[in-house]
Amino acid sequence: MSNTQFPPESFRPLLAKIATHLKERKESISVAETSTGGLISAALLSVPGASAYYKGGLTVYTLESRKAFAGWTDETVKDYRGPTPAIVSGLAESAREKLESTYTISESGVAGPTGGRSGFRNQKPGYTALAIASASGTKTKEIDTNVADRERNMILFTEEALKFLAETLELDSDRSNL
């Protein structure tokens, strides 16, 4: 990948599928992300015409930002033990409700180079949890890249999120055509 090329070439077919699906079905997407630092939103917005389907995104990297923008409470923060499928499900559902989007994808992980805070459930660099919320429910996926490089994980987490979204949209489309 060239340092000046964004999105990476490997993202482009996924983004084309996602954009085509959302435009053709007049559906929308929103994003709530943490360790990808806004790259999921940036990738979705790199497609011309994204304003037809992109409702907005949150980069809620800190616990304070999650309290301010993602519906977390003092109780949630008190019991926080790192990224989990339940955490990203809550982020996705909160953002979807607030932004009134058809789908919301969320992500939270440990990009590295070191692990998460002491007491985290998933402390190992390379772990991320993904969730997609829609009217039919919320589904999750966990990824372990086995990589400790922060920048590489941010890209890999973003790519996995886009793959998960493209697969979900394709499955939803197939079910509605039955």
C-alpha positions in Angstrom: 0.0 0.0 0.0 1.3 3.4 -0.9 1.4 5.9 1.9 -0.7 8.3 -0.2 -3.3 5.8 -1.4 -6.5 5.7 0.6 -8.4 3.6 0.8 -6.0 0.6 0.3 -6.6 -1.3 -2.9 -7.9 -4.3 -0.9 -10.8 -2.2 0.5 -12.1 -1.0 -2.9 -14.1 -4.1 -4.0 -15.7 -4.2 -0.5 -16.6 -0.5 -0.6 -18.1 -0.9 -4.1 -20.3 -3.8 -2.9 -21.3 -1.8 0.2 -22.1 1.4 -1.7 -24.0 -0.4 -4.4 -26.2 -2.3 -1.9 -27.0 0.7 0.2 -27.7 3.0 -2.7 -29.9 0.5 -4.6 -31.9 -0.4 -1.5 -32.0 3.2 -0.2 -30.5 2.1 3.1 -28.1 3.9 5.4 -25.1 3.2 7.5 -23.6 4.7 10.6 -20.4 3.8 12.5 -19.2 3.7 16.1 -15.5 2.8 16.3 -12.7 2.9 18.7 -9.3 1.4 17.9 -9.6 2.0 14.1 -9.6 5.7 14.9 -12.1 6.7 12.2 -10.8 4.6 9.4 -14.0 2.7 8.9 -15.9 6.0 8.4 -13.1 7.4 6.2 -13.2 4.3 4.0 -17.0 4.5 3.6 -16.7 8.2 2.9 -14.0 7.7 0.2 -16.7 6.5 -2.2 -18.2 9.2 -4.4 -21.9 9.6 -3.5 -21.5 8.4 0.1 -23.8 11.2 1.3 -26.7 9.1 -0.1 -26.2 6.4 2.6 -23.7 7.6 5.2 -25.6 8.9 8.3 -22.6 9.7 10.5 -19.9 8.2 12.7 -18.5 8.3 16.1 -14.9 7.7 17.1 -15.4 6.9 20.8 -11.8 6.0 21.7 -12.0 7.0 25.4 -14.4 6.1 28.1 -15.2 9.8 28.5 -16.3 10.0 24.8 -18.4 6.9 25.2 -20.2 8.5 28.1 -20.7 11.7 26.2 -21.8 10.2 22.8 -22.5 6.5 23.0 -25.0 6.1 25.9 -22.5 4.8 28.5 -23.1 5.6 32.1 -20.9 5.8 35.2 -21.9 2.2 35.9 -20.8 1.1 32.5 -17.4 2.7 32.9 -17.0 1.4 36.4 -17.5 -2.2 35.2 -15.5 -1.8 31.9 -13.0 -4.6 31.4 -12.0 -4.1 27.7 -13.5 -4.8 24.3 -16.1 -7.6 24.0 -18.9 -8.5 21.7 -21.4 -7.1 24.2 -19.6 -3.8 24.3 -19.6 -3.3 20.5 -23.2 -4.5 20.4 -24.2 -1.7 22.7 -22.2 0.8 20.8 -23.8 -0.2 17.5 -27.3 -0.2 18.9 -26.9 3.2 20.6 -25.5 4.8 17.4 -28.1 3.2 15.2 -30.9 4.5 17.4 -29.5 8.0 17.6 -28.6 8.3 13.9 -31.7 6.4 12.7 -29.6 4.4 10.2 -30.6 1.0 8.7 -27.3 -0.5 9.8 -24.6 0.5 12.2 -21.2 -1.1 12.4 -19.1 -0.8 15.5 -15.6 -1.9 16.5 -13.5 -2.0 19.7 -10.2 -3.6 20.1 -6.5 -3.5 21.2 -4.4 -2.2 18.3 -1.1 -2.4 20.1 1.8 -2.4 20.3 1.2 -3.3 23.9 -1.9 -4.9 25.4 -4.9 -3.3 27.1 -5.1 -2.0 30.6 -4.6 -4.2 33.5 -7.7 -6.2 34.1 -8.9 -6.2 30.5 -10.5 -9.4 29.3 -8.8 -9.1 25.9 -5.4 -7.6 26.6 -3.5 -9.0 23.6 -2.7 -6.7 20.7 -4.5 -7.7 17.6 -7.9 -8.5 19.1 -11.0 -6.6 18.0 -14.7 -7.2 18.4 -17.2 -6.1 15.7 -20.9 -5.7 15.7 -23.6 -4.8 13.1 -27.0 -3.6 14.4 -30.0 -3.6 12.1 -33.8 -4.0 12.5 -33.3 -7.7 12.3 -31.0 -7.7 15.4 -27.3 -7.4 16.2 -24.6 -9.8 15.1 -21.0 -9.9 16.3 -17.7 -11.2 15.3 -14.3 -11.5 17.0 -11.0 -11.1 15.2 -7.5 -11.9 16.3 -4.8 -10.8 13.8 -1.9 -12.1 15.9 -0.1 -8.9 15.0 1.3 -6.4 17.5 1.9 -3.5 15.0 -0.6 -0.7 15.8 -0.9 0.8 12.3 -1.2 -2.6 10.7 -3.9 -3.6 13.1 -5.9 -0.5 12.5 -5.9 -1.3 8.8 -6.6 -5.0 9.4 -9.5 -4.2 11.8 -11.0 -1.8 9.3 -10.7 -4.3 6.5 -12.4 -7.0 8.6 -15.1 -4.6 9.5 -15.8 -3.8 5.9 -15.8 -7.6 5.0 -18.3 -8.2 7.8 -20.5 -5.4 6.6 -20.4 -6.5 3.0 -21.2 -10.1 4.0 -24.1 -8.9 6.2 -25.6 -6.7 3.5 -25.3 -9.6 1.0 -27.0 -12.0 3.4 -29.8 -9.5 4.1 -30.3 -9.0 0.4 -30.5 -12.7 -0.2 -33.1 -13.2 2.6 -35.3 -10.4 1.3 -35.2 -11.9 -2.2 -36.6 -15.3 -1.1 
